Amino acid sequence: MTLLFLLIAAAAGIVVLVYEKRQREENLQMFYDYIAAVVNDERVSEQEKVRRIIDLFVKNNYKIDDVKEGRLEVNRREFSVGAALLWFSIGGVGLIVYLIYYFLKKPENLTVDLHAGKIQ
């Protein structure tokens, strides 16, 4: 019975990982579209454009690292439920390994060119 539960957890982990990857790609595309629209809006001042872009990242749980002339650096550490389920399926103790990995891994960094409206 325990083996069946662990196999179900592994299968669920794979499904959730695929879903998380697809969601991440869709969210990045929405970021690209929004930033391009804000940067190309002639009616808005440069300061307002920067504020709107910063608000977008803050609302999506990104930490603002640096705002330089024409450049914005943000980062976020993402918890993956799919990876946690896969690690859990390795006898349950794998979840502890994943949690340690999560807190030790470096956050994902994004650099936004505020003049061109591109994310690198």
N, C-alpha and C positions, 0 to 999 in steps of 0.2 A: 504494500500500500504506500509506504514511504517512497519507494522507487518511482511509482506512478506519479505521485505528487511532484517529485523533483523533475520528472520528464515533462510534466505539464508546465511547471515553472520555466523550464528551459524553452519550450515552444512559445510560451507567452512572452518571454524575454526577447526572442527573435522577432516576433510580430511587433512588439512595442518598439524595438530598435529601428525597424524599417519605418514605422510610423513617425518616430521622432526625427529621423533623417529627412523624411519628406516634409515634415512641418518646419524644420530648420531652414530648408531650401526655400520654401514658400515665404517664410518670415523675412529672410534676407532679401528676397525679390521685392517684398512690400517695402522694406527699408530703402532699397535702391530707387524704387518708383517715387516714394514720398520725398526723399532727399533731392532727386532730380527736379521734381515739381517745385519744391521750395526754392532751390537755387535759381531756377529759371523764372521765378515770379518777379516781374519788374516792379510791381506795386509795393513790395516789401523792402524795408531797409536792411542793410547788411547785419546790423545787430539783431534785428527781429528774426532774420533767417537763422542765425547762429542759435538764438534762444529756442526757436521751434525745433531745430535738429537736436539740441541738447535735451529738450523735453521729451522727444521721441525715445531717446536712449534711456533716460531716467525712468520713464513709464514702463520700459521693458527690462527693468532691473539691471541695467548696465552701470558700471561705476565709471565716472569721468576721470580719466587719468591726467590729461593735459589738454589745454586749449591754446594752441599757438596761432600765429598769424596764418589764417587760411587752412588750418589743420586741427582736427579733433581726434584725440585718442581715447578709446573706451575699452573696457574689458568686462567680462562676466564669466563666472564659473558655473557650468551647467551640470545639474544632477541628472543622470540618465536612469530612469526607472527600468528600461530594458536591460541595460548593463547590470544593474543591481539584481534583477531577476535571474539573469544568466549566472552571475556569481553565486547567488543564493542556491541555484540548482546544483552547485558543486558541494553537496553535503551540508548546506546551510552555513558553514563557516566562511564560505567565500564572500558572503555579504560583509563581513568584517574587513576582509581584504579590500573590497571595493570602497568601503567607507574611508579606509586609510588612504587609498589611492585618490579618492575625491578631494580630500583635504590637503593632500600633498601636490596635486597636479597644478600646473600653471593655468591661470584663467585664459580664455580665448580673447585675443586682442584684435580690435578693429581700428583702422585708421581711416578717417573720413576727410577727403579733400573738399573743403567748403566752397571752393571756387568752381571746381569741375563737377561736383555732386557725385563723386565716385567713392566707393568703399574698397579699401585694399586689405 
